[in-house]
Amino acid sequence: MIPNGLKVGDTYEYCGLTYKVTGVVGENYLSERIGESSPSDQAEPKTEEVSDYESLPYAQLKKLCADRGLDAKGSKADLIARLEG
């Protein structure tokens, strides 16, 4: 269950996953998954090791852009273009 009283930017855990609130619409929260709570999950590849951005899922491309301080919005092609820069 999502806790009440969250604000944009707050994080919460649900079913072993960590989410960040990206917006509030009425009584509903818009959120995106930002990480796993369990260390047993596979580690994401380091940015230096990535040679084929096309094979990565959209969410991982967004995270790579955010980690590099790049705009993480747009299509998969937009994100790849920024990463290849």
Secondary structure, DSSP 8 states (H G I E B T S, - for coil): ---TT--TT-EEEETTEEEEEEEEETTEEEEEEEEES-TTS-----GGG---GGGS-HHHHHHHHHHTT----S-HHHHHHHHH-
